[in-house]
Amino acid sequence: MKAVLLGGSGFIGAHLSKALAGEGHTVIVFDRILPALSPQWEGVRYVSGDLAAPDSADLAETLRNSDLVFYLAWRFTHADSNRRMALDIETNLLGAIRVLESCAAAGVGRVIFYSSGGTVYGPAQHLPIAESHPTEPRSSHAILKLAVEKYLALFEQIHGLDYIVLRPGNPFGRYQDPASGQGVIAALQSRLASGEPFEVWGDGAVVRDYFHVSDLVRASLLAGTTSHSRTVYNIGSGVGRSLRDVIETIQRLTGQKIQVRWGPGRRSDVPANILDIEKARLLLQWSPELSFEEGLRLTFG
């Protein structure tokens, strides 16, 4: 099987490409940059290219006869997207449409798109949040993730392009960039190493659904083989933890004190996000295997 990871040089792509190569698949990572924080795995081919470039011959050649395309690429974080909306649309939404056009032309078997279970729903009307929950996004990032989900359904109708949408909560693990603006656990790990204070927006009471990246990788592999396609799956732990709880757990496991600098909250942050993962349990036959503390031990070990 030929698998292409678009934007596969990030931390999710690092774990996923290794797992796919370990299963004996032909694996290609297509990204603007080569992996900076993770190894370049044996058995994985790395191709440099820009997804947003129109009529990219390199992308067309990479996608040709691909069985699976894992769409991980995304520019701008949740917070940055609201400050750069026009550029967000130009790079992420228009880029995604060009990618989907290339996938349809190349005869790709299935696209697996990584949306955002942590941002697309907005303020929770009830917890946990199922896929049927209303979407009231508070950022350009989340709006565009939802738009790509809709375009995937449109491309399936027009071109027969098979797809699955994964909406992860807050994955964490090795190789996550602490300077990316995403991944609070990677940022905490970096601050512990440097001794610098960790800046918290608000009082640390916000609740998120943290889970280890290995569980996301398993969900991704199952998404590549399931017969239940053309649908959306929440992927998380199904358990909520406040930022204060995360900090306290890391301090207990490491025996180190984290210096915290408290600041004002952000209007774009919702108070709580806990995902209902029953649909993935039922249709993907998936459930998280690692506890939060086990995942932290792997990350900090």
Order of alpha helices (4+ residues) and beta strands (2+ residues): beta-alpha-beta-beta-alpha-beta-alpha-alpha-alpha-beta-alpha-beta-beta-alpha-beta-beta-beta-alpha-beta-beta-alpha-beta-alpha
